């Protein structure tokens, strides 16, 4: 649930997202995990870009199991702008250019957004956009877990063919395909691939790309892609050029470069940034990059206890600009005979010498490494 609010201090308008029941055990499966939320918080705390939504604050009220995330506010989202039909050609190319600069920065950090669709692109009346909703963001090359295969359902209409065919890792090219689907929708006014199931989604894609070659199928890194495609009928081909006859020819040419079946043959972000369709906005000063991120906690752990401990450490590290130390993992990796001794040492540092806990843990971890415990 997201609502608009007015901050007390600076009187600025913000958006507040409530993550209900995050700090309690749940019986049924959520569409996201505790670690998804913590990962989003960490990633947004590390990324600062004009076209990426800013996470201003986050907190858990006393005696509540809910988490509140306070974001930068935007007037509407791209799905509303497309539906209203107010976007002119200049708006469309400017929106795409901003998304390209955001993705260049994001991908330089080694992050795949993994959820690019119109309602996750926030937009203001001056056509500035913010890429939002990093709940499902992953690191480049990270294995796609069982939960990751829900992407096909969540991203229906924007999901790349390699996901539908069982690709095992997250890649930047997945975002490029989704951005192409989004760009096509901006031009067309409706989804380019309005599939009603995963199989139908793949059929709709092949109507545009054609049946892939064996080389294309091998490029997906999927064990069963070839077998799946073998059982498909030759699709009735669609012509994007005809469907987009009212759009500028250079826009249609660019769209086709995005929507290529083989991930390695899709247009790169750098190539797209200097394409004639968006080149009027190109400024090298807009192209920010940074070093790759590394998530400092174990995102595969599902226990509520570990999630709560990690949240507290993450909150302290962000609020006080401290180094994040994954204490639960450090502690539990020790032999049982050493855990009590380390706990006592930690208590002495805190109570007697008033050393902050985060710094104490960092000192202990360094000591343990040197002593080869």
N, C-alpha and C positions, 0 to 999 in steps of 0.2 A: 504494500500500500504506500502510495506517495502523495504528499499534500504540500500545498504552498503555505509558507509562513513568513512572518516578519521578525527578524532578529531584534532582541532588546537593545543590545549595545550600539552597533553601528546603524541600526534601523535598515538593514539591507534585506531584500527579499531573497529567501532561500527555498529549496525543495527538501522536504524531510521524508526519508524512506524508513518505514517501520518493518523490521524483520521480526515477525511474531514468533515467540517461543523458541528462539535460537538456543537459549541456555537451558533447555529441558530435553529429556529423553522423548523421542517421538516413536510411535509404534508403526505408523505408515511411512512409506518412502516419500521424501521431499523431492522436488525437482532440482534442488540444490543441496549442498552439504555445508556443514559448519566451516570446513576448510575452503569451500568456494568463496564464502563471505570474507574470511580472513585473508585469502589470496587477493581478493579485490581491494580490500583496505590497504594491504601492503603495496600492491602495484600502483594504485592511485597516489599513495603517499610518496612514491618514488618518481612519478611522472608528472612533469609540469609543462603543459603545452597549451597554446591559445585555443586549439581546436579539440582538446580533450577535457571532459568535464572535471571540475575540481571538487575533491572531497574536502570540505572545510573542517568538519568535526565529526566525531562519532562518540556515542556514550551508551551505557547501560544504567538506567535509573535504579536507585536502591529498591530492593524487594520486587524487582521485575525480572522476567525472563526474556524480555524483548530487547532488541538492539535498535538504536536510532542512528541513521546515517544522514548527515546534513551536507547537501550538495549545492553547488552553484545553481542558480535558477535560470531557466530559459523559458521563453514565452509559449512555445509549442514544439511539436516534433515534425519530422519530415513526412510522415504518413498523412498528417492533416494538411500540410502544404500541398502535397501531390493531389489529394482528394479535392481540395478547393479550386485547383486549376489556376492559381495565381502566379505560378513560376514562369517567367520569361526565359528566353534562351540564355541571356547573360547570367540570370540567377542560377540556372542549371549548371553552366560551366564553372561558375564561381564556387558552388556547393561541392562539385566534384574536385576542384582544385584543393579546397580546404581539407577534404577527406583524404586526398593523396598525401598532403603534408603531415596530417595526423598519423596516417599509417606508416609513412617513412620513419617518423620518430618512434612509433610503437615497435615497429619491426627492428629498428636499430637496437632497441632494448631487449630484443629476443623474445618479444611477446606477440602471441597470436590472439586477436580479439575474439574470434570464434562466435560472434553473435551480431554480425552486421546486417541490419534490416532497418526499414524506415522509422519505426517507432523507437529505435535506439540512437537515432540521430536527432539531437535537439537543435532548434533553430530559432533565431530572433528576427525581428522585423527588418533588421539591416542585412539579413541573409547570412550572418555569421553562424557557424554551426559548432556543435560540441558532440564529439563521439562519447556515448554514455553506455552504461550497463556492462561492467567488466566482470560480472558474476562468473561467466564461463571462460574468461581469458586463461590461456595456458602458455607455457614456454615453448618456443620452437624446438621441435624434435621430441617433445614429451610424448610418451606412449598414450594412445587413446584407450582409456579403461572402459569397463562395461558401461559406467555412467556416461562416458563420452559418446556412446553410440546413440544416446537420446538426441544428439545434435540434429539428426535427420528429421525428427518430429518437430523440434523447436524451431528449426530454420527452414521449414517447408517453404519452398519458393526461392530460397537463397542458398540452399545447401549444395556444395560442389559435388560433382560426380564421384570423386574419389572417396568421399565419405559414404555415399550410397553403396559403393562397391567394396567397402571394408578396409580402407586404408588404415594403417596401424599407428601413424604418428601425426602430430599437429605440425602444419607447415604454413609459411607465409602465403603460399599460393592459394590456400583455402580462403583467406581473407580477400585476395584479389578476385577470385570467382564471385564471392558474395557481393563485393563492391560492384562488379560488373552487372549482377542481377539488379542491384539497387539503382545503378545508373540507367539501366534499361527501363526500369519502372518510372524513373523521373522523366524519361523521354516519351514513353508509351502511355503513361497515366494509369497503368495497371501492371500486375505481375507479368513478367516475361514467361515464367514457368509455373503456372498455377496448378501444381500437382495435387491430387487428392490422396495419394498414398506414396510410399517410397518407390514402389515399382513404377507407378504412373509418373512420378517426378522424373525418374530416369528416362522414361519414354519421351517425355516432353523435352528434356535436354537433348536427346539424340535427334529429335526433329530439327534442331538447329545445328548441332555439331556434326551429325551424321554418325554412322557406325564407326567406332574407333579401330585403328589398326592394332596389330599385335604389339608393336612398339609402344603405342599409346597406353595399352592395357598394362604392359610391364612397368611403365613409368609410375603407376599408381602404388606399387608396393603392396598389393593385395593378393592373397593366395587364391581367392576364388572369383576375381573380377572377370577373367576370361570365360569361365564356365557360365557365369550369370549372363553375360552379353551374348553368348552362343545361343541361348534360349529366347532371344528377343527377335521379333519380326523386324524386317526392314521398315524404318519409320517413313511416314509421309513427311517430306521435307518442307520446312517453313522458310520464308524469305524475310529476314529482318529488314532488309532494304525496302521491301514493299510495305511492310507493316509500319515502318517509320519514315514513310515518304515525305512527311511534313517536317521532319527534323533535319538539321544541317547535315549534309553528306559526311563532313569530317567527324561529326558526333557518332554517326552510324559506323564509320570505319573504326573509330576508337572502341566502340562497344564490342565489335567483333574480335578485337585483340584481347579483350578481357575474357570473353566467353569461348575459350579454347579448351577442348576436352583434356588434352595432355598438360598437366600442371607446369612442366618445364618449358612449355612453348607459349604460355600466357605472357602478356606484356608485363614488364617489371614496373615498379613504382617510379623509378628514375626515368624510364622511357615515357611513361604516361604523363609525367610532370612537364615535359617539353613538347608534348603533342600539340599540333596547331589548335585543337579545340580548347585547350586551357592555357596555352602559352602567353596569352595577353596578361594573365595574372602572375606569371612566373617571376619570382624574385629569389635569388640564392639566399637572401637573409631569412627567408621563411623556412629553410630546410634545416631544422634542428635534428641532431642525433645525440646519442648517449651510449655509454658502455652497457653491455648486456646485464640484465638483472639475474639474480639468483635468489629463489625463494628461501628464506633462512629457517624454515620449519618444515616438518614432514607432512606434506599434503595428503599422504595416503592413509594416515591414521584417522580412525573414525570415532574414537572414544570421546564422550562428552568431557571427561576429566582433562584429557590432553587439550581439547579445544578450548576449554575455559582457562587453563594455565597459559596456553599460547596467546589467547586474547589479552590477558592481563599484561604479559610481557611485551606484546606488540603495542598495546596502548601506551605503556610507559616509555617504550623506545621512541615512539612517534611524538608523544607530547613533550618529552624532555630531550629529544634528539640524541638518544643513547644508542649504543650498538645493540642489536637484537641478539640475544643468546638463548638458544633452545635448551633451557635447563632440564625439562623432563627427559629429553633424549640423552643429554649428557649424564644425568644422574642414573638413569636406568641402565645405561651401558656399562656402569661400573660393576665390579664383583660385589656380591652382597656384603662381604666382610669389610669393604671400603666405604659403603654408602653411609653407614652411621657416623664414621669418622669425618667424612666430608660434610655431613649435615651439621655436626658439632662445630667444625671449623667455620662454616658459613654463619652459624649463630653467634660465635665469638666476634667475627668481623663486624656483624651488624650491631650487636648489643654493646660490646665493649669499645669498639673503635669507630662506631657510627659510619661504617662504610656502606654506601647504598648497595642494595641487594644485587642489582644488575652488574655493578662493578665487581662485587665479591664473586659472583658466578664466573665472570670473565677471568678473574685472577685464578680462581680454582681450576678452571678448564685449562688455562695455559700451564699451570703447575702440573696437572695430571698428564698433559701431553709431554712435558719435559721428563717426568718420572716414568713415562710409558706404562701407566696403570691400565 
